[in-house]
Every structure is written in structure tokens, then in C-alpha cells.
Amino acid sequence: MDAFARALLDPERSPPPDITVRAGADPAARFAVYRNNVAASLIEALADTYPVVRQLVGDAFFHAMARDYLRQHPPVSPVLAHYGDRFPDFIAGFAAAATLPYLPDVARLEWAYVHAFHAADAEALPPQALAERLAQPALLARTCLRFAPAVQLVRSAYPVVSLWQAHQTDGEVELAGIDLACGEAALLVRPQWTVQIVPTTMQTADFLAALIAGASLGTAFESSGLQGERPLIDIFQCLLANAALTAL
């Protein structure tokens, strides 16, 4: 089976010697058809998961890159929606994509979207529970937050959110106004079964990253660079409105 799988994903390999075909058929030709169908299905799955990456590089480039990827990273699950988790890191090491340094992070944003879409459901934290905790400053500082499985956070040195948003239209894509030297961050949430990409400041993203990693509110706030009470209130309102929290 391992030899069959290796030959299936590598066109340089010969078909396994023990395959059986109908009388008169060429084993190599029949195996090539099967190989092409499998490769096409995996490339299509990657294209469905990474549509913005595909648009940024074009179909021909994407197909060539995806074909190299599937040879190095064959599926480990029968669920095609789970295929492609290593694609962002693969793009980062793909020499032909080096002229597009933002491409790996665009891919990371798209994979975070897919993860958020397929994540398990969870019951949201009642707003009253957080309101009661806000009335106890000393306890609030020691409080840790539990996030819904769908919550994802993306931080990049490039404007990945703007690039993603520019491609969410049926019209002509306009990239001229996007500053490629400007970093961006986003929180991905899934209220009411619809994934939302919420742009955030880098300070807010640092704060949320610390919370997601398990830090208390006090520790996360001190290390994030946030100042004043208003940012905290805005962040809490966003998290509650988007069903991003499940427990204190």
C-alpha cells in the first residue's frame, strides 16, 4: 500500500508491479489516469481552501506549487477539508514565491478561516458573568478567559487582512491602495455559524494572544502595551458580541 501511495503522488515513479488491469490495457496508462485524478482532486481541495493565494499568484503558478506540495505532504486524513494545514509553511520555503513575502501569511489567514469554519460548537459565556467580574477589579486581574474553539488570531508584518478583503468581491481587484509595508492583525470568530474576520490593532492582538495562551487579564494587559480602560471595554464587547468566550 505504501508503494502504491508513493507512486500515486510521484509521476517519476513507475506503477506498482502487482496492479491488475483488464485484458489488453496498459497498466502504466491506466495508473496515470488514476494518478492525475487524485492529484487534480487534491489541488482542487487546496484551491478551495486558499482562494486568495490562488488569485494572487494565478492558476498556473498555484497548480505548480500545489503539485509540489502534495508530493511532499500527502493527505493523512480522508477528509479533504483538513488537507493543507502545512501549506503556509510550505509557501514560506517555496523559492519561486520569494518575491511575494506576504503570501505565507495570507495563507495562514485563510487556513485560520477554515479552522474557524469547521471548529466545534460551544455555548457562549453569558454577558452577565463578565459584568459581575468587571465589578470586582482585584478578582478581574487574576481572571483567565476560555475561548470558543472557533476563535483564531492572526498577526502579520504585512497587510494580510486588506489583501484578503480586496479579494472578497466579484469585481476587479484593486491593490494599489494597500501599503505592503504595513502589518495587520485580525481576530477570527464564528457567531451564528458565520466566520467573521475582525481587524484589530497589534496591541489588541498581543493582548488577545496572551489571553488565548492562558495568561490572566492583568498579566496580559501589562504585557500588551494597551493603555486605559476604554480598550478593554471595547475588546470585551467585541468578544461577547461574537460569542468568542465560553467561560471565566
N, C-alpha and C positions, 0 to 999 in steps of 0.2 A: 504493500500500500504506500509506503514512504517513497519508493522508487517511482511509482505511478504519479504521486503528487508532485514530486520534483520535476519529472518530465513534463507534467501538465503545465507548469508555470515557467519552464525554461525552454524556449524554442531551439536552443543549441543542443539539447539532449535528444537522443533517439527514443522512440516509443518503447515502452517495456516489451521485452521479447515474448511474454506469455499472454498478450492480449489476443482476443478471439474476434474475428470478423466473419461476415458471411462469405460464402464461396465466391472467389474471383475478385473480392475487394482488396484494395491496397491498404494494409494496416497503417502505414505512415500517413496516407492521405486522410483516412477516417479519423485517426488520432489528431491530426492537425485541425480538422473541423471542430472537434470537441475542445481542443486547446484554445482555439480562437473564441469559441462561445464562452468559455469560462473567463478568459481574460477580458472580453467585452463586458461581461456582467460585473466583474469586479471594478473595472474602470468606470462603468456607469454608476456603480454604488458610490465611488469616490466623488464623481462629478455631482451627484445628488447631495452629498454631504458638504462639499466645498464649492458651491456655485460661484461665489465671488472670486475665489482663487482662479477658477476656470476662466471667468470673464477677464480677469486682469492679465492672464498670460496667453489666452487664446486656446482654441480647441486642440490644435496640433501639438503645441508645447505641453499642454496639460496631459494629453494622452500619452506622449512620450515619457513624461515624468511619472505618471501613474503606472505605466507599464514597468518602469524600473522599480518602482516601489513594491508592486505586487510580487516581483521576483524575489526581493529581499525580505518581504514581510507578508507571507501567505496568510490567509484567514486562520484564526484559531477558534472561531465560533461559526455555527451555521447561520447566525442572524446577521444579514448584511448591514443592518443599521449600526452594528457595533464595529464594522470594519473601517479602519483608517485612523485609529487613535494615535499611531506613531507618525502620521503623515506630516504634521507641522515640524517635528524634529527632523524628519527626512528632508523636507524642503530646505531647512536651515543648512544642511550639508550637501545640498544638490548644487554642484558648481555652476550649472547653466542658469540658475536662478539668483546668483550672487548679485546681479545688478538691480534686483528688487529686494532690498534688505527688509522691507516691511512685510513681505509675503508670508514668512513663517508665523508672524503674529496675527495676520489676517486669518490664517488657517486656524490658529489657536482660538480665535474668537468664534469661528464657525463650528469648531468641534465643541466648544463650550455651549453653543446654542443647541447642538444635537444632544449633548448630555442633559441639558436642562429639559429638553422636549421629552426625553424618554425616562426621566427620573421618576422615582416612586412618588405617589401622592402622600401628603402629610396634612394633618389638621393644624390650622394656623393658630398662633397664640392669640387669645382674646386681648383686645386693646386695653381692657380694664386691668389686666395683670401687669402690664408695663406701667400704666398710670399709677398704680399703687406703689410700685417700686420707685418711680420717679419722686414720690413724696418722702422717700427715705434715703437721703443723699449718702450717708455712710454705707448703707447696705448696697445702694446702687453701684458705688465704686467697686465693690467686690463681686458684682454680678457678672456671670458669663451668659452668653446667649447661645441657644441652639438653633441652627439654621435648617430650613427645609432642604431636602435632598436636591431639589432643582436649582438651588442658588449656586451661581458660579461668579467668579471675579476674574477679570482680565485687565492687566496693566501692560502698557507697551510704550516704548520710546518713539513710536510712530502713530500717526492719526488713524488707527485701525477702525475706530467707530465711524469716523467721517467717510472712510473708504467703503465700509460696509453699507452705510446709509446711502451713499451715492449710487449704489448698485441695486437699490430696492425700488426701482422704477422701470416701467416698460419703455420709457423714452430714452433719448440719448444720454449717456453717462457723461457728467461734467466733473472733471477732476482738477481743472485749472485753479480753482479757489482753495484747494486743500494744501496746507503747508506741511510737507513731508518731514519737516524737522520738528514738528510739534507732537509731543507724546500725548496719549489719551488713555483713559481707563473707563471701564464700564462694569456695572453690576447686572447680571442676568437673573431674572426671576420668572416665575410662571404662575401668575394669578389667573384663576379661572381657565386653566388649561391652555393659555396662550403665552408663549415665551415673549418676554419684553427685554430689550437691551436698554438699560438706563445709564446714560453717560454720567460720570462722576469726576470730581477733581482728584488729583493724585493724593492729596492729603486724606480725602474721604476714603479712597481706595486703600491707602495704608492702614487707616483705622479699621476698615472692614476686614482686611486681610488678617490683622491681628486678632480680631474677634472670631473669625472663622477658624483660626488656628487654635483657639481656646483661651486666649487672654481675657482677663477681666476688663470691664468697661474702663475702670480707672487706669489700668496699665496701658490699654490700647490708646486711650485719649492722650496720655502723656507722651507716648512714643510717636504719635501720628503727625504732630505739627498743627492740629486743629486748635483753634482758639475761640473762647467764648461759648455761651450756651446755645446760641441760635443754630450753629451747625449740627449740634447733637439732636435738637428738636426736629430739624429738617430730615436728618438721617432716620430717626425713629419713625417719623411719619411715613417716609418712603418705604421702610421695611414693613410696617404694619399694613399699609395700603396695598402692598404687593404680596402679602401672605408669605413673607420671607422668613418669619420666625415661627418656631414651634414650641419653644419652652425657654424659661429662665433657669 
